[in-house]
Amino acid sequence: MVTKGTVAAMVQLSEDEVVAVSSPGVGPHPQPWPDDSRYDQELLAEGDRRNVPDEFRYWSVEAIVAELDTRRLPLQVAIQNWEHDFNIGSMVRTANAFNVERVHIIGRRRWNRRGAMVTDRYLHLEHHASTAEFLAWLAEHQVVPIGVDNLPGSVPLETAQLPQKCCLIFGSEGPGLTDELVAGCERLVAISQYGSTRSLNAGAAAAITMYHWALQWAPRGEA
């Protein structure tokens, strides 16, 4: 059972320490060690407590990123960070799970990384100080901007055929997408809801939308 004392103690931990106590991982690698430059000597000696698949056990972060780069999906994700939204960490973690090509942070450079559980290390992040700068980047790289918000004019996500090379854009929890960003989107999609709440948690909305894209474009049976 998780007690208040346990929660309070975890709040004081660094991101790496939180991951270490949250995942059983594996202990030191038995000798002889693998003769492969992808392996991290410190992890081999002390054990690997990171939340990574067995395939990447004991690999260095750089080696994991290099391998993930060979498998990136042509999906990008953008998050408006005007209010230091605590959901951003969760959204980044989901983006890592789907191995997206790039994550964009629009607005404040600093964001709440706690929920990401250090998964941002395995992603390519871009920061844009303004909406105009972000939209210009997408146009230059021929990436279609798709806004995700339950605004007038949005189409149900479950009926939408999303472009393969697109960027799913999410607003801050509460206010949603800004008018400037809505105007720059090629289209808007919304997740159908059947209860009394007006909107979904931004982290949950991001996971649902990324999964919907993956059903259309991700290779089957290769997760």
C-alpha positions, -999 to 999 in steps of 0.1 A, spaced: 0 0 0 13 35 -9 12 57 22 14 95 24 49 92 37 59 72 7 44 98 -17 61 126 2 95 108 0 91 102 -38 84 139 -43 119 146 -30 135 121 -54 152 130 -87 136 118 -120 162 90 -122 156 79 -86 118 78 -92 123 56 -122 146 34 -102 121 27 -74 92 24 -98 106 -4 -120 123 -36 -108 148 -37 -137 177 -60 -136 209 -64 -115 245 -64 -126 252 -82 -158 270 -116 -153 305 -119 -165 318 -120 -192 303 -87 -203 291 -83 -239 317 -70 -263 295 -44 -279 299 -6 -279 261 -1 -274 264 -13 -238 270 11 -209 298 0 -186 283 15 -155 249 -2 -161 266 -35 -167 284 -32 -134 256 -18 -113 224 -30 -130 198 -14 -151 167 -1 -133 153 20 -162 118 14 -176 131 1 -210 122 -31 -230 145 -61 -225 160 -54 -259 176 -22 -246 188 -35 -212 222 -22 -203 224 0 -235 235 36 -232 210 63 -238 228 73 -270 227 38 -284 190 35 -276 182 68 -294 203 57 -324 183 25 -327 149 43 -322 159 67 -349 159 38 -374 123 30 -364 106 64 -359 70 68 -370 63 98 -393 41 113 -366 49 145 -347 32 159 -316 30 195 -304 20 208 -270 12 244 -260 30 253 -228 15 286 -217 6 276 -182 33 251 -172 7 223 -177 15 192 -156 0 170 -183 30 177 -206 51 150 -189 24 124 -195 20 134 -231 58 132 -237 59 97 -221 31 86 -245 50 101 -274 79 80 -265 57 49 -263 47 55 -299 83 64 -309 72 96 -327 95 115 -349 95 147 -329 78 165 -300 73 203 -302 69 225 -271 53 258 -280 56 287 -255 76 284 -223 109 265 -227 107 250 -193 80 223 -187 70 199 -160 91 168 -167 81 147 -137 54 128 -156 77 120 -185 98 97 -162 129 106 -182 115 93 -215 122 127 -230 159 116 -233 148 92 -260 129 117 -281 138 147 -303 123 178 -288 120 212 -305 111 244 -287 93 273 -304 89 306 -286 58 315 -306 29 299 -326 41 316 -357 76 301 -354 61 267 -349 38 269 -379 66 281 -400 87 251 -390 59 227 -400 54 244 -433 91 243 -441 92 205 -433 59 198 -451 42 185 -419 4 189 -418 -9 206 -386 -39 188 -370 -55 204 -340 -71 183 -313 -98 201 -294 -136 199 -290 -142 232 -308 -169 242 -333 -159 229 -367 -140 199 -354 -148 164 -368 -151 133 -347 -117 116 -344 -131 82 -349 -143 91 -384 -112 111 -394 -85 98 -418 -54 115 -405 -25 124 -428 5 101 -424 30 129 -421 12 152 -396 16 169 -363 -11 164 -336 -14 196 -317 -27 198 -281 -35 229 -260 -30 235 -223 -54 218 -199 -85 240 -196 -81 268 -222 -73 243 -250 -58 256 -283 -53 293 -288 -72 311 -316 -39 317 -335 -30 280 -335 -65 269 -345 -63 293 -375 -31 276 -385 -44 241 -384 -53 222 -416 -83 207 -396 -96 201 -361 -105 167 -347 -123 160 -314 -127 128 -293 -164 119 -289 -175 119 -252 -206 104 -237 -206 116 -201 -210 149 -183 -175 162 -184 -167 189 -209 -132 178 -218 -108 149 -213 -75 152 -195 -49 164 -220 -27 134 -213 -55 110 -220 -66 129 -251 -30 127 -265 -28 89 -259 -62 83 -276 -53 105 -306 -18 90 -311 -34 55 -310 -59 65 -336 -31 76 -359 -12 44 -352 -42 23 -362 -41 39 -396 -4 42 -402 18 22 -378 32 -12 -391 11 -41 -377 27 -66 -354 59 -47 -351 54 -29 -318 
